[in-house]
Amino acid sequence: MTLDQILSARPSPGQPRTYAFPNFERTVLTSGLQVITVDLPNRPLVSANLLIRRGVSDEPADLAGATILTARAMTEGTRRYPGVELLEAGERLGATLHVDASWDAFTASVEVAATRLGAALELLAELVEQPTFPESDVARLRDERLNDLLQVKADPRRRVDQAFNATIYTTDSPYGRSAGGDEDSVPRLTTDVLRGIHRSVLDPRHAAIVIGGDLTGLNVPRLVEAALGSFGGENPKHEPATVAPRAESAVDHPIVRFYHRPGSVQTELRIGHVGLSRLTPDFHPVQVMAAILGGLFNSRLQMNLREEKGYTYGIGAGFDMRRGAGPFSVRTAVQTAATVPSISESLLELRRIRETPVTAVELAAARDYLVGVFPLRFETPGAVVGALGGIFVLDLPDDELARYRDEVEAVTVEAIQKAAQDHIHLDRLAIVAVGDADAVGAELAAAGFGDLEIIADEVLAGGGAAEVAEAADEVTE
């Protein structure tokens, strides 16, 4: 059989199957707490997420990391269930409890059989309203974070992400900081600080509980009222946040920051700038454009740098959209010798997506992928509940998910090019890398990608910062 015959015999993609995002209902309790319910027949495992519109981006800069540490410490015990007794109380119900914090929200969740939902909501209320923050556990969690910060310095992938965010945002933007805090802020995170953060989030007017699963025969708002009717009642009320976090760019022209680690066999590379809020009006064209550029296995960046050039095992690009403008970035790790060529080819693809209309084949492939995988994202109650939580936290329209596929299907070639021209800014790109400047510094300087700064990295194998600083000076001279 010839190659053409083999290729022609390959199965082709099928048509995306019909799918409608489940309907949901919204109730507001007298306290202001919203109750969002989604009935998913034959799904006896119910997921409940209590979300509060207060996240990492709302904490004071000098207490960076406090929100995430508060979330982690809450599961260390409550007034009624100290220490491990909280875990045992959940196990008796067959329930899984979790507390987490993101840039935009504070979330406490429970998964449990539908028949035990009422008892599980009472345990969730105990967890959210009555954590004790034992000092020994807070100290342990604080030390774990400080140890994790050392690992960040030792891990080039995490180190470059940290450096990239600090590079592209102004110092007054929370997005330029590490969500978990840094060496200066974490030691300040005492038990009293965590208690203060905890009190600040307990406002029902900022909050919603989203519950999904087989809710047959359950009066969910009544169960929530019984368990959480007094939620935040003893705390001062805060006006709901109306202003997005500051997300100003610190970069107004192309720059290159190279963190020097002698002997590195590869370069961790990020290229990008301050991106977009999730509330951008052209969200769907941006999604399709980003998929074509660097979101699919056969994206332009992947086909160029991996398949054609062999510089990397994988490369991606996209927008991290939040309440404020999150970062846009191209992300990859490449062979040291391929550092400069990889940057060149990445910049070429960024220019090409702006200047050259995508093909009909590229558009169809990206739209079909996004439309096709959409139903797969919501196969469990937890996934549906999580998506509805995003609608609440970001204040999106109630029909946002119901019309997603139609909106993607309607994206045109012209809309994609406009999105690329509007939102990919070649004139203020930051190129941030961690690698061996001795090996690539001269070539990098000659390439002229932007103002070059070579920085001696803090944690290095077999040498100190002074030796590396001297080596960095030699490269730039």
Secondary structure, DSSP 4 states (H G I P E B T S, - for coil): --HHHHHHHSPPP-PPPP--PPP-EEEE-TTS-EEEEEE-TT--EEEEEEEES--GGGS-GGGTTHHHHHHHHHTTBBSSSBTHHHHHHHHHHT-EEEEEE-SS-EEEEEEEEGGGHHHHHHHHHHHHH-B---HHHHHHHHHHHHHHHHHHHH-HHHHHHHHHHHHHB-TT-GGGS-TT--TTTGGG--HHHHHHHHHHH--GGGEEEEEEE--TT--HHHHHHHHHTTTTTTS---PPP-SPPP--BS-SS-EEEEEE-TT-SEEEEEEEEE--BTT-TTHHHHHHHHIIIIISTT-HHIIIIIIIS---S-EEEEE--BSS--EEEEEEEEEGGGHHHHHHHHHHHHHHHHHSPPPHHHHHHHHHHHHHHTGGGGSSHHHHHHHHHHHHHHT--TTTTTTHHHHHHT--HHHHHHHHHHH--GGG-EEEEEE-HHHHHHHHHHHT-SEEEEEE-SS-TTS-HHHHHHHHHHHH-
